[in-house]
Amino acid sequence: MYRIEKVRDHFRILLPLGLMEKSGFREGDDFEVEERQEGIFLMPIRGSSEILKRAKEKIAGINEDLLHSKGLTLEEVNAAAEAGIIAYGQRGWWMEEWQKEEREIEKEIGEGKEKRFKSAKDLITHLHGLRNGT
């Protein structure tokens, strides 16, 4: 049995190295906390730190170079939202399906294929024409 000396500032607990090695915890890992009759139970969530690491790398890539980056998987956006890196309500924008559309739009803009309008009325007229096939 390992002894933990004390709860530190901000309620942090320092786990002994031997326990960390035996349990498979790694620095940066997420874990579940369960209250049991015998005490508090910590259980590592395997792979969570790798998922979050991939999410952070992809988010950085999108922010740096939208045209040449890939979007996140559902697993990655959920991990990033849970970690507070992206807003929960914005998860869809970071997904690969949405990012693929963003890349296509950016490519068209780069090729000069965007259409500009002098007024909102001109835009609405154009949209009505597309809907009516004219």
Backbone hydrogen bonds in HBPLUS format (Angstrom, degrees):
<---DONOR---> <-ACCEPTOR-->    atom                        ^
c    i                          cat <-CA-CA->   ^        H-A-AA   ^      H-
h    n   atom  resd res      DA  || num        DHA   H-A  angle D-A-AA Bond
n    s   type  num  typ     dist DA aas  dist angle  dist       angle   num
A0008-ARG N   A0012-ARG O   2.67 MM   4  4.95 162.8  1.70 163.6 160.7     1
A0011-PHE N   A0008-ARG O   3.02 MM   3  5.38 120.2  2.39 142.9 140.5     2
A0012-ARG N   A0009-ASP O   3.28 MM   3  6.01 160.9  2.32 118.9 122.2     3
A0019-LEU N   A0016-PRO O   3.05 MM   3  5.36 121.0  2.41 105.0 119.2     4
A0020-MET N   A0016-PRO O   2.98 MM   4  6.34 156.4  2.04 152.9 160.5     5
A0021-GLU N   A0017-LEU O   2.86 MM   4  6.16 163.9  1.89 161.0 164.1     6
A0022-LYS N   A0018-GLY O   2.96 MM   4  6.06 161.4  1.99 143.8 149.4     7
A0023-SER N   A0019-LEU O   2.85 MM   4  5.88 159.0  1.89 149.9 155.4     8
A0024-GLY N   A0020-MET O   3.00 MM   4  5.95 131.9  2.24 140.3 151.5     9
A0029-ASP N   A0026-ARG O   2.99 MM   3  5.55 161.5  2.03 142.9 142.8    10
A0045-ILE N   A0030-ASP O   3.00 MM  15  5.65 170.5  2.01 138.3 136.0    11
A0032-GLU N   A0043-MET O   2.76 MM  11  5.12 158.2  1.80 152.2 150.9    12
A0043-MET N   A0032-GLU O   2.94 MM  11  5.12 157.1  1.99 146.4 151.8    13
A0034-GLU N   A0041-PHE O   2.84 MM   7  5.02 162.5  1.87 151.4 156.6    14
A0041-PHE N   A0034-GLU O   2.76 MM   7  5.02 166.2  1.78 155.6 160.1    15
A0036-ARG N   A0039-GLY O   2.72 MM   3  5.12 162.5  1.75 166.2 171.0    16
A0039-GLY N   A0036-ARG O   3.06 MM   3  5.12 148.3  2.17 101.3 111.0    17
A0048-SER N   A0045-ILE O   3.32 MM   3  5.90 166.9  2.34 131.7 133.8    18
A0051-ILE N   A0047-GLY O   3.01 MM   4  6.26 157.1  2.06 155.1 161.7    19
A0052-LEU N   A0048-SER O   2.99 MM   4  6.18 166.7  2.01 151.1 154.4    20
A0053-LYS N   A0049-SER O   2.92 MM   4  5.99 148.9  2.02 137.0 146.1    21
A0054-ARG N   A0050-GLU O   2.95 MM   4  6.18 160.9  1.98 148.3 152.3    22
A0055-ALA N   A0051-ILE O   2.95 MM   4  6.21 157.5  2.00 148.1 155.0    23
A0056-LYS N   A0052-LEU O   2.90 MM   4  6.13 162.3  1.93 151.0 154.9    24
A0057-GLU N   A0053-LYS O   3.02 MM   4  6.27 158.1  2.07 149.0 154.8    25
A0058-LYS N   A0054-ARG O   2.95 MM   4  6.19 160.3  1.98 152.4 157.4    26
A0059-ILE N   A0055-ALA O   2.89 MM   4  6.08 159.6  1.93 153.7 159.7    27
A0060-ALA N   A0056-LYS O   2.98 MM   4  6.14 161.3  2.02 147.2 152.2    28
A0061-GLY N   A0057-GLU O   2.97 MM   4  6.19 153.5  2.04 142.2 149.9    29
A0062-ILE N   A0058-LYS O   2.87 MM   4  6.14 157.7  1.92 152.2 157.3    30
A0063-ASN N   A0059-ILE O   2.96 MM   4  6.18 162.3  1.99 151.0 155.8    31
A0064-GLU N   A0060-ALA O   2.91 MM   4  6.08 142.7  2.05 144.9 155.1    32
A0065-ASP N   A0061-GLY O   2.77 MM   4  5.75 164.2  1.79 154.1 158.5    33
A0068-HIS N   A0065-ASP O   3.20 MM   3  5.76 141.2  2.36 113.1 122.0    34
A0072-LEU N   A0094-TRP O   2.81 MM  22  5.86 166.4  1.83 151.7 152.2    35
A0096-GLU N   A0072-LEU O   3.12 MM  24  5.35 142.0  2.27 147.6 141.0    36
A0077-VAL N   A0073-THR O   2.92 MM   4  6.24 162.4  1.95 158.4 162.3    37
A0078-ASN N   A0074-LEU O   3.02 MM   4  6.12 160.7  2.06 148.7 154.2    38
A0079-ALA N   A0075-GLU O   3.10 MM   4  6.26 154.7  2.17 139.4 146.3    39
A0080-ALA N   A0076-GLU O   2.91 MM   4  6.11 160.9  1.94 149.8 155.2    40
A0081-ALA N   A0077-VAL O   2.86 MM   4  6.00 154.8  1.93 146.5 153.3    41
A0082-GLU N   A0078-ASN O   2.93 MM   4  6.06 160.5  1.97 146.8 152.4    42
A0083-ALA N   A0079-ALA O   2.99 MM   4  6.15 143.1  2.13 141.6 151.5    43
A0085-ILE N   A0080-ALA O   2.88 MM   5  5.19 147.8  1.99 164.7 160.1    44
A0084-GLY N   A0081-ALA O   3.03 MM   3  4.99 150.4  2.12  99.0 108.3    45
A0090-GLN N   A0087-ALA O   2.95 MM   3  5.23 153.5  2.02 109.2 117.8    46
A0091-ARG N   A0088-TYR O   3.37 MM   3  5.64 164.2  2.40 114.9 114.6    47
A0093-TRP N   A0090-GLN O   3.11 MM   3  5.60 128.5  2.39 110.7 122.5    48
A0094-TRP N   A0091-ARG O   3.10 MM   3  5.49 132.2  2.33 107.5 119.4    49
A0095-MET N   A0092-GLY O   3.18 MM   3  5.27 150.7  2.27 102.9 111.6    50
A0099-GLN N   A0095-MET O   2.93 MM   4  6.19 165.5  1.96 156.6 161.4    51
A0100-LYS N   A0096-GLU O   2.82 MM   4  5.94 147.5  1.93 153.1 159.7    52
A0101-GLU N   A0098-TRP O   3.06 MM   3  5.26 117.3  2.47 100.5 114.7    53
A0102-GLU N   A0098-TRP O   2.97 MM   4  6.36 155.2  2.04 148.8 156.7    54
A0103-ARG N   A0099-GLN O   2.84 MM   4  6.10 154.9  1.91 148.9 154.7    55
A0104-GLU N   A0100-LYS O   3.08 MM   4  6.37 155.0  2.15 145.5 151.9    56
A0105-ILE N   A0101-GLU O   2.97 MM   4  6.25 159.2  2.01 152.2 157.7    57
A0106-GLU N   A0102-GLU O   2.90 MM   4  6.13 166.5  1.92 152.8 156.6    58
A0107-LYS N   A0103-ARG O   2.91 MM   4  6.07 152.7  1.98 145.5 153.1    59
A0108-GLU N   A0104-GLU O   2.98 MM   4  6.24 158.9  2.03 147.9 153.1    60
A0109-ILE N   A0105-ILE O   2.90 MM   4  6.18 157.8  1.95 154.0 160.5    61
A0110-GLY N   A0106-GLU O   2.95 MM   4  6.15 157.8  2.00 144.9 151.0    62
A0111-GLU N   A0107-LYS O   2.99 MM   4  6.26 135.2  2.19 140.6 152.9    63
A0111-GLU N   A0108-GLU O   3.16 MM   3  4.99 127.1  2.45  90.5 104.4    64
A0113-LYS N   A0108-GLU O   2.84 MM   5  5.14 163.0  1.87 158.1 152.7    65
A0112-GLY N   A0109-ILE O   2.98 MM   3  5.05 158.2  2.03 106.2 112.0    66
A0123-LEU N   A0119-SER O   3.20 MM   4  6.56 154.7  2.26 144.4 151.0    67
A0124-ILE N   A0120-ALA O   2.93 MM   4  6.22 162.6  1.96 153.3 157.4    68
A0125-THR N   A0121-LYS O   2.92 MM   4  6.13 159.7  1.96 150.1 155.9    69
A0126-HIS N   A0122-ASP O   2.96 MM   4  6.18 156.6  2.02 145.0 151.3    70
A0127-LEU N   A0123-LEU O   2.89 MM   4  6.19 159.0  1.93 153.3 159.1    71
A0128-HIS N   A0124-ILE O   2.90 MM   4  6.13 158.9  1.94 152.1 157.5    72
A0129-GLY N   A0125-THR O   2.99 MM   4  6.22 151.8  2.07 143.7 151.8    73
A0130-LEU N   A0126-HIS O   2.97 MM   4  6.35 149.4  2.06 148.0 156.2    74
A0131-ARG N   A0127-LEU O   3.01 MM   4  6.29 158.0  2.06 148.4 154.2    75
A0132-ASN N   A0128-HIS O   2.92 MM   4  6.13 149.4  2.01 147.2 155.8    76
A0133-GLY N   A0129-GLY O   2.92 MM   4  5.91 108.5  2.44 135.3 151.7    77
A0134-THR N   A0129-GLY O   2.76 MM   5  4.85 153.1  1.83 149.9 149.5    78
A0133-GLY N   A0130-LEU O   3.23 MM   3  5.03 152.5  2.31  94.8 103.0    79
